[in-house]
Amino acid sequence: IPLVSCAASEKIVKPVDPWVFKTPQSDRHAVTKILEYAKAAGQAKIAIITVSNGFGQSGRAVLQELVPAMGMELVADEVYGPKDTDMTAQLTKIKGLSPDAIICWGTNPGPAVVAQNRKSLGMETPLYMSHGVASKKFIELAGDASEGIMLPAGRLIVANQIADDNPQKPVLEQYIKDYEAQFGGAVSTFGGHGWDAVKLVFTAIEMGNSATPADIRDNLEKIQGFVGTGGIFNFSAEDHNGLTAAAFEMVIIENGDWKILQ
């Protein structure tokens, strides 16, 4: 039976399992996007702080691989627990090593605590987050401490800022309209992953002569050019995520909202 996961770790689809697909952009693509931006900004000494769960440690492994591979130096590698409420000790250690940038990998509420502790310590080191906090909930939790934080995010949260000729724009605008009418709240990246998964399965069913599990699986693998909230999906036998780093925008939090970094 085919599974379309709504989680981000590349380990879900690497190595490829014939029956497993996923819709979120992979952590490898998110790390690549951050490091390319940091390198262009002249940030060569990188500190990382990651949560000790599956998402955090998958991201940590990719960071440990790609930081040196991209000609940068990993000067600190700190970890915190999913239920930890104070990361002051880890950040104090990082502060003493004078990195050019810090990358935090986790999902709420941990990253909001990291942001608040960084502010309390008076740290001005640029802070990047993962795509795991691409929701207004993070801004609410971190409050003023979220200002200036940068991260890679799908275009759903910045739909009004992308070019009119971007093929995702009409899809995103319709999703936002429908979501707000149904639920009365702001969209988040994560609901979009679920929508993409359902629409991809529906597309695979439409492509086939039957709705058997094997037929759906085979047709999912053939989907090309599917415009979703997370990007434009191009699946193949070798790629069951179908997205690249181009599915991301680098965004910054300014005045309690998202802004695309130019």
C-alpha positions in Angstrom: 0.0 0.0 0.0 1.6 3.3 -1.0 2.4 5.8 1.8 2.7 9.5 1.1 4.4 11.0 4.2 4.0 14.6 5.4 7.3 14.6 7.3 10.5 16.2 6.1 13.5 13.9 6.8 15.2 12.7 3.7 15.6 9.3 5.4 11.9 8.7 4.6 12.7 8.4 0.9 16.5 7.8 0.9 17.2 5.0 0.1 14.1 4.8 -2.0 11.4 2.4 -0.8 9.1 1.6 -3.8 6.0 2.2 -1.7 7.0 5.4 0.2 6.7 9.0 -1.0 6.7 12.3 0.8 5.6 15.9 0.2 7.7 18.2 2.4 10.9 19.6 1.0 13.9 17.5 2.3 16.1 18.6 5.1 19.1 18.3 2.7 17.5 20.9 0.5 16.8 23.2 3.5 20.4 22.9 4.7 21.7 23.6 1.3 19.6 26.7 1.0 20.7 28.0 4.4 24.4 27.3 3.8 24.4 28.9 0.3 22.9 32.1 1.8 25.3 32.0 4.8 28.3 31.5 2.6 27.3 34.4 0.3 27.1 36.5 3.5 30.6 35.7 4.4 29.6 33.4 7.4 32.3 30.7 7.5 32.2 29.5 11.1 28.9 27.7 11.8 27.5 26.6 15.1 24.5 24.1 15.2 22.0 23.3 17.9 19.6 20.5 17.1 16.8 18.7 18.9 17.4 15.0 19.8 14.4 13.5 17.9 14.1 12.1 14.4 13.7 15.4 12.7 16.5 17.1 14.6 19.0 14.4 14.2 18.3 13.8 10.5 19.0 17.5 10.0 22.1 17.3 12.3 23.5 14.5 10.1 23.1 16.6 7.0 24.6 19.7 8.6 27.6 17.7 9.8 28.1 16.5 6.2 27.4 19.7 4.3 29.0 22.4 6.4 32.6 21.1 5.7 31.6 20.0 2.2 30.7 23.6 1.3 34.0 24.9 2.7 32.8 26.1 6.0 33.8 25.2 9.6 31.6 23.5 12.1 32.7 25.1 15.4 29.9 23.9 17.7 27.5 21.0 17.7 25.0 21.2 20.6 21.9 19.1 21.2 18.8 19.7 23.3 15.9 17.5 24.3 12.4 17.8 22.8 10.9 18.7 26.2 13.8 21.0 27.4 12.7 24.5 28.4 16.1 26.2 28.7 19.0 26.1 26.2 21.1 28.8 28.0 23.9 26.4 28.7 24.3 25.3 25.1 24.0 28.9 23.8 26.5 30.2 26.3 29.0 27.6 25.1 28.3 28.6 21.5 28.7 32.3 22.4 32.2 31.6 23.7 33.3 30.1 20.4 32.3 33.2 18.4 30.7 31.6 15.4 29.6 33.7 12.4 26.1 32.1 12.4 24.0 29.7 14.4 21.7 27.1 12.8 18.9 25.7 15.0 17.1 22.5 13.8 13.9 21.6 15.4 10.1 22.1 15.6 8.1 24.1 18.2 8.4 24.8 21.0 12.2 24.2 21.3 13.3 26.7 18.6 11.2 29.4 20.2 13.1 28.8 23.5 16.4 29.0 21.6 15.4 32.3 20.2 14.3 33.7 23.6 17.5 32.4 25.3 19.6 34.0 22.6 18.0 37.3 23.1 18.4 37.1 26.9 22.1 36.4 26.5 22.4 39.5 24.3 23.7 37.5 21.4 23.7 39.2 18.0 25.1 36.3 16.1 22.8 35.7 13.0 20.3 32.8 13.7 18.9 30.5 11.1 16.0 28.1 11.7 14.9 25.0 9.8 11.7 24.8 7.7 10.2 23.1 10.7 9.1 26.4 12.1 7.5 27.9 9.0 4.3 28.7 10.8 3.0 31.9 12.5 2.9 29.7 15.7 6.7 30.0 15.9 6.5 33.8 15.8 3.8 33.8 18.5 5.8 31.5 20.7 9.1 33.4 20.3 7.6 36.9 20.4 10.1 39.7 19.8 12.9 37.2 20.0 11.9 36.0 16.5 12.8 39.3 14.8 15.6 38.9 12.3 15.6 35.1 12.3 16.1 33.6 8.9 14.9 30.2 7.4 14.1 28.4 4.2 10.4 28.1 3.7 7.9 27.0 1.0 6.2 29.8 -0.8 2.8 29.3 0.9 3.6 31.7 3.7 4.9 34.4 1.3 2.4 33.8 -1.5 1.7 37.5 -1.8 5.4 38.3 -2.3 6.2 36.0 -5.2 6.1 37.0 -8.9 2.7 36.9 -10.6 4.1 34.6 -13.3 5.3 32.0 -10.8 3.2 28.9 -11.6 2.6 28.3 -7.9 1.0 31.6 -7.3 -2.6 30.8 -8.4 -2.5 27.4 -6.6 -1.2 29.1 -3.4 -3.8 31.9 -3.5 -6.7 29.5 -4.0 -5.4 27.3 -1.2 -5.2 30.3 1.2 -8.7 31.5 0.2 -10.2 28.0 0.7 -8.4 27.4 4.0 -9.3 30.7 5.5 -12.9 30.4 4.5 -13.0 26.9 6.0 -11.0 27.4 9.2 -10.8 31.1 9.8 -7.1 31.2 10.6 -3.8 31.8 8.9 -2.4 29.0 6.8 0.8 27.2 7.7 3.3 25.2 5.7 2.2 22.0 7.3 -1.4 22.0 6.3 -0.1 22.5 2.7 1.9 19.3 2.9 -1.3 17.4 3.7 -3.1 19.0 0.8 -0.3 18.2 -1.5 -0.4 14.5 -0.4 -4.1 14.1 -1.0 -4.0 15.9 -4.4 -1.1 13.7 -5.5 -2.9 10.5 -4.6 -6.0 11.8 -6.3 -3.9 12.6 -9.4 -2.4 9.1 -9.4 -5.9 7.6 -9.2 -7.1 9.7 -12.1 -4.1 8.6 -14.2 -4.8 4.9 -13.8 -7.3 2.4 -15.0 -8.0 1.3 -11.5 -7.5 2.4 -7.9 -5.5 -0.6 -6.8 -2.6 0.1 -4.5 -0.1 -1.1 -7.1 -1.7 1.2 -9.8 -1.6 4.2 -7.5 2.0 3.5 -6.6 3.0 3.2 -10.2 1.3 6.4 -11.2 2.6 8.4 -8.3 6.1 7.6 -9.6 5.2 9.0 -13.0 3.8 12.3 -11.8 5.7 15.3 -13.4 5.1 19.0 -13.2 2.5 18.8 -10.4 2.1 22.2 -8.9 1.6 22.0 -5.2 1.9 24.2 -2.2 5.4 22.9 -1.4 6.8 23.3 -4.9 6.5 21.7 -8.3 6.8 17.9 -7.9 8.6 15.7 -10.4 8.7 12.1 -9.2 10.7 9.2 -10.6 11.8 5.8 -9.7 14.9 7.4 -8.2 13.2 10.3 -6.5 10.1 9.9 -4.3 10.1 13.5 -3.1 10.2 15.2 -6.4 11.5 18.6 -5.1 14.8 20.4 -5.2 16.2 23.3 -3.2 14.4 25.6 -5.7 11.2 24.8 -3.8 12.4 27.1 -1.0 12.6 30.9 -0.5 14.9 32.2 2.1 12.7 34.4 4.4 13.4 36.6 7.4 11.0 37.6 10.2 10.4 41.3 10.3 7.7 43.1 12.3 6.2 39.8 13.3 5.7 38.5 9.7 7.6 36.7 6.9 9.6 38.6 4.3 11.4 37.1 1.3 15.2 37.8 1.5 16.5 39.2 -1.8 
